[in-house]
Amino acid sequence: MKKNAYTVSILAAGCLWGFMGLFRRYMGEAGFTSSGVIVLRCGVAAVCFGLTLLFTGPAQFKVKLRDVWCFLGSGVVSLLFFTFCYFQAMTLMSLSAAAILLYTAPAIVTLFSALLFKERLTAMKIAAVVLAFLGCALVSGLGSGSMTLSTAGILYGLGAGFGYAMYSIFARFALERGYSSNTINFYSCLLAAVGAALIWGVDGVFETAAASGGNIALALGTGVVTCYLPYLLYTYGLTGLETGRASIMASVEPVVATLVGAVVFHESMSLLAALGVVLVLSAVVLLNLRARPRV
């Protein structure tokens, strides 16, 4: 039962991340800049995690100096670096190409987990990685003929995938040092928000947010729905599942994003994209198959 709870938490996190595009599109229409979205998304989540720590035990704020690198890794190397690279990739090549490169992350996590945490690299796990990547590629538009590539775009896209993957790795290091998932998420989001504010500035961010009740709702929504809740669920799932397995299962994100686009924005869904959905879900099922006992 406990393992099922961890699995459901990871899948729920992936589903919530799938709503990022929905909020990003509405916030763009409301006048928010890309950098403003990053500051608000991570900032609101940091406040939520801070309140969570206050209510569940303020002692969780305490971090040993020798472990600070774990939080710098999850906050700056992962959240901030991933976002910067992904935004750059999207400006240099098609959105579908950028998304495909981003979803090299499960393979990166699986490899690093085998090297750093001695997680078993089984044939089933490798097959799940392949299925998930192919599924994400098809969902993102592989074969649609709309791909545009550039050397710089590819490097930024791979950087985004690396940064995306590093959250799982640094979070695992922090968990093994005894820190709660809420502590990890608080400092990760705080450092990402502060870093984004220092790099891109906050000119007009809060003014735009306060311009109307709808804008306030969007700012709070993107922080709670696409950052606070999914990272809360994902890091909880990491406490009971292998890092590589968790990363692969979180690949349901582009599936949800595609379905949201089809339902909310009436975007067409090709047969290849539908096949991609099936492949990603097949990877999740494959990871959760129980081996038959030998007779």
N, C-alpha and C positions, 0 to 999 in steps of 0.2 A: 504493500500500500504506500509506503514511504517513497519507494522508487517511482511509483506512478505519479506521486505528487511532484517530484522533481521534474519528471518528463513533461507533465502538464504545464509546469511553470515555464520551462524553456520554450515550449510551443506557444504559450500565451504571450511571452515576451516577443517572439518573432512576429506574431500576428499584430501586436501593438506597434512595433517598428514599421510595419507595412502601411501605417497611416501617416507616416512622415510626409509623403508626397501630397496627401490631401491637405494637411495643415500648411505645407510650404506654398502650395498653389494659392490657397485662400489668403495667406499672409502677404504674398506677393501682390495680389490684387488690392489688398488693403494698404499698401505702401511701405511694407517692411522690406528692408534690404536683406540680402543673404547673410551678411555678417551680423545684422541685428537679430535675425532668427536664431543664430548660433548662441549669441549672448543671452537672449531671453530663454531659449530652450534649456541650456545648461544652468543658467542662473536660477530659474524657477525650480528646477529639479534639485539644485543644491539647497535652496531654502526648505523644500519639502523633506529632504533627507536630514537636514539639520533639526527640523521639528521632530522628525521620527526619532532621532537620537536623544533629544531632550525628554521625550515621553517614555522611551524604552530603556534609558540609562545613560545619563550624561558622561559617565566614565568612558563611554565608547569614543568620545572625542579625542582621547589621549592616544598619541602615536609616538613610538620610540624613534629617536633620531636616526638610528641605523636602518630603519625600515621605510624612511621617507621616499626612497627610490621606487618602491612599489607603487606609491600613489602618484608620483611624478610620471611613472610609466603609464599607468592606466588613464591619467587625466590629460597629460600633455602629449606623450608619445602615441597614445591611442586616440582618445576622443578628439583632441584638437588637431593633431597631425592628420588623422583620417579625414576629418571634415574639410580641412584646407586642401588636401590632395584631391578629394572627390570633387570639390567645387572647381578646382583648376582643370581637372580632367573633363568635366562637363562643358567647360568653355572652349576646349581645344578639339573635342571630337564629339560624336553623337552620344546622346544620353544612353542609348542601348549598349554601345561599346564600353562606356565608362562603367555601367552597371555590371557587365560581364566580368571586367577586370576586378571590380570590387569583390565579386563572389569567388575569387581565388582564396578568400579568407579561410573557409573551412579546411582546405587542403593544407594551408600554412599552419593553422592551429593543430591539426592532426599530426603533422610532421614534428613541430616543436614540442608537442605534448609527449610524443614517443621519445624524443631526445632528452628533454628536461625532466619529465615526471615519470618516465619509464612506463607510459601507458602502452598496452599491447596494440601493435599495428596488424590487426587481423584482416583476412581476406574480405570479410563482411563489411568491415569499416571502410576499406579501400573502395569496395564496390559502391557503398553509400556515398562516399565523397564524389566519385565519378558521376553517379546518378544525379546528385544534388547540383553539381556544377553544370552538367548538360541541361538539366531542367531550368536552372537560373538563366543560362545562356539563351534557351529557347523562349522563355518568358520575357526576357529583356529585348528580344527582337532579332536573334541570330537567324539569318536566312531571309530577312525581310528586304534586303537590298538597300537599307538605309544607313549602313555602317560607314563612318568616316574615321580614319585613323591617322595619327601623327606620332612621331617618335616621342616628343615631349608628352603628348596625351597618354601614350602607353605607359611611360614612366610614372606619371602622376596617378594613373589608374592602378598600377601595381602597388604604388605607395599607399593608396587608399585601402587596398586589400590587406596590405601588411599592417597598417595602423588599425584597421578594423579587427584584425586577428589578434593584435597585441593586447587588447582589453582582456580577453580570456586568459592569456598567459600571465599578465601582471596581477590580475585578480586572483588567480590560483596561487601565486606566490604569497600574496597578502593573506589569503585564507589559511594557508599552511602555517603562517606565522601567528595565527590565533585571532586575527581581526574579524569583526562581524561584517556581514555583507553590507549593512547600512553604513558602517565606517568607510568601507572601500568606495561605495557609491557617493557619499558626501564629499570626500576629498577629490575624487575623480571629477565630479561635476563642477565643484568649486574652482579647481585649477583650470579646467577647460574654459569656464566662463571668464575667469580673470585673464587667462591667456588670450582669448578672443578679443576681450575689451582692450587689452594693451596693444595687440597687433592691428586691429581694424578700427578701434575707437568706438564710442557710444553716441556719437553725434546724431541726434534725432530719434534714437531708439526708443527712449522712454516717452518722448513727446508723441511719437506715433502710436505707442501702446495706449497712452492715456487719451487719445483723440476721441474715442467712442467706447461704449460698453461692449460692442462687438469686437473691437481690437483688443480690449482687456481680456475678453473670453478666449480669443485666439492665442494670446500670449501665454495665458495660464494653461490653456488646453494643450499646446504643443509641449510645454514643460512637463505636465503631468502625464498625458497620454503617450507621448512618444519618447520620454526620457525617464521620468521618475518611476512610473509603474513597470515598464519593460526591464530597466536595469535592476530594479528591486527583485523582480521575478527571475531574471536571468542569473543574477549572482546567487540567489537562493538555490536555483537549480544546480549551479556549479558545486554547491556544498555536498551534493549527493550523486553527481554524475561525472564521468570522465570529461575532461575539457574538450577533447576532439569530438566526442559524441554530441555534446551540447551544442557546439558550433555548427555541426552539420544539421541538427534538428532546427536550429534557428533560421535555416535557409527557407523556411516557409514565408519569410518576410516579402520577397518579390512576388510570391503567389498572391498574398493578400493585397499587395499594392496594385497588382494587375486587376484583381477582382474589384477593388475599390474604384479604379479608373473606369472599369466597364459599367459598374452600377451607378456611381455618382456622376461621372462625366460622360457617360455613354460612349466610351472609347471602344472601338472594335477589338475583338479578341480572335486572333487567327488560330487555325488548326494547330500550327506549330507551338503557339503559346499554350494552348490547351494540353498538348502533349507534354510541354515543359512542366505544367502543373502536376500532371500525373507522375512524372519522373521524380519531382521533389517529394511528393507525398509517398512515393514508393521507397525513396531513401529513408524517410522517417519510419515507415513500417518495417523496413529491413533492419534498422538499428534496434527495433524493439521486439524482434522475434526472439523467442527463447529457444536456446539449443535443446534438442531432444536428448533425454538421458539415454545412455547406451545400455542395451539389454544384456 
